[in-house]
């Protein structure tokens, strides 16, 4: 009997160690309908108000927060404290638990900030992070300000979305603010795998393409979605050599991503033909496990 009890305890211990929970972290609230996400999705196993698809190959839990505000502020309804709550429940190393994170857009900023600031001692066993068009480096649209975002929302999502208010999310999503909010090289051992979009605006909105340096997904440029150390005209994730000048003034410079940030191996380093807002609805993107 003692032997059977020991074997049962060992099996239970192994199942606890090997169980991996997938944590989904949503992004900025672009539409009126999604402002209820904070109330309905925190700790839930489905979150259809934001994620049209999910990966059920592992236990799934969603982070829900008010995406109209700066997620790094430590209020009860903000992104970072709500992700920390899920990490404490599902990812504690000392409890034999582990997880992976899938994030979208501003969820990339939430994930990167939380891991850099609060996993310095390896408290959480996070296997890896899949970042879908991460906004961890901010957006040039946010640099311009709320009126531009409101106008684009009205054009793409309907007139009612013109009146959606995002009090301070825009401030943290400016490129200087997002890049300066934490040390993006501080992954604390957790690898980040990035998926970028490559979907420029159509001809009748072509003037907006000039807002972004390099390739983009209509909301964020590749310097952000691929986690590059510098803002340049990138066309792929994972590092790129860019040549400037002509003739004998020609110069080629290699640019690098932040430490432990990589192009996702299952998707094109040159970006995929999916618009920024559509990533949560595309199964092959959301189920981007390694």
URWOTA-V919339 format. One line per field, one symbol per residue. ss: DSSP state (2 for helix, 1 for strand, 0 for the rest). phi: phi as a letter, one per 20 degrees, with the letter a starting at -180 (. if undefined). psi: psi as a letter, one per 20 degrees, with the letter a starting at -180 (. if undefined). A space follows every 10 residues. Layout:
# URWOTA-V919339
ss=???
phi=???
psi=???
This chain:
# URWOTA-V919339
ss=0222222222 2222222201 1111100000 0222222222 2000000000 0000000011 1110000000 0000000022 2222222222 0122200111 1111022222 2222222200 0001011111 1100000002 2222022222 2222222022 2220000022 2200222222 0000000000 1111101000 0022222222 2000010000 1222200100 0000000001 1111002220 1111101000 1110000000 0100022222 2022220000
phi=.fffffffff fffffffefc dedecfdgee cgfefeggfe dfnedbbffc efcbdefcgc bdedbefedf fefedfdeff fffgffffed cfffdmdbbc ddcclfffff ffffffeccf dmgdedfacd dekgdfdncf ffgfpggfff fffffedoff ffefdcgcff ffefgffffe faefeeelne fdddddeccf ffgfcgffgf fefmfbdncc effefdlefc ebeecaenob eddcnblfef bdcedcefgm dcfffecffe ndecfgfegf ddgfefeefe
psi=ghgghghghg gggghghipp ppppoabqoi qhhjiihhhh ioiriqmiig ohqrojirqp qqpprnjiro iipmqhjrgg hhghghghhi jphijkqrrq pprpcihhgg ggggghhjkh jkhpnogrpo oolqkhjaqh hhhhrghggg ghghghiqhh ihjppngjhh ghiqghgghi hroiimikio qppppqqmmr qrhikhhhhi hppbqrkigq rhhghjlqhq ormqjrrjqq pppraqcijp ppppqqrqpk prppiirphj qqmpqgiigi ioghghllr.
